[in-house]
Amino acid sequence: MKITDIVAIISDIILALSAVAATLFAWLALRTWKSELTGKAKFETARSLMHLGFELKAYFEAARNPLTRSNEWIDRTRQEGEKKNVSEVLDLWHARANRLKPIVESFNKIIEAKWESEILLNEVSAQKVKEAVQSYKESYIDLSTAISSYFDVRQDEARTGESYHDQKWLKELNKTIFGGTPDDFSKKIDEATEKLSSALKQYVE
């Protein structure tokens, strides 16, 4: 075998090894990039969920604050010939219903983030997120239903002058709407927020 043939064979081997090395390097770089991208996505999703959880907690607390300011119903359209006692009920109804709007907006965002968590996070974390979001949903339904039911009855009382037969039930609704101190409702929100934080802590540290 001539020297030139040997050199050609060695050159072919070197080129082949270089191609393999380049392919391996590209594969490792792609794998690293994918890992970093996934890690960043997990971080962003977890951070978003935690932010929305604390935001919802604050909005629930604000919605149930017993103090209602007059500027909260200033934009309500008055009915012709509306009586004073009826106006007082409708004003409060309008104010309390408006306080639900930020909760709805944040809840819609946390639903989207929850879907992402089901794809990106581990099964245990994703399940905790799902349970926390469900608690927020149940709390919103309880609060919005209490507001609608309570003020609907109070409006009838104001119009007719007759007291509703189940005042104990109305008292419970009132407690749900105007709860200014820690109670079962606020504890449920706190527990949901804590569960969310514990599920996501590992991804944002």
Buried (B, 14 or more C-beta within 10 A) or exposed (E): EEEEEEEEEEEEEEEEEEEEEEEEEEEEEEEEEEEEEEEEBBBBBBBBBBBBBBBBBBBBBEBBEEEBEEEBBEEBEEEEEEEEBBBEBBBBBBBBBBBBEBBEEBBEBBEEBBEBBBEBBEEEBBBBBBBBBEBBBEBBEBBBEBBBBBBEBBBBBBEEEEEEEEEEEBEEBBBBBBBEEEEEBBEBBBEBBEBBBEBBEEBBE
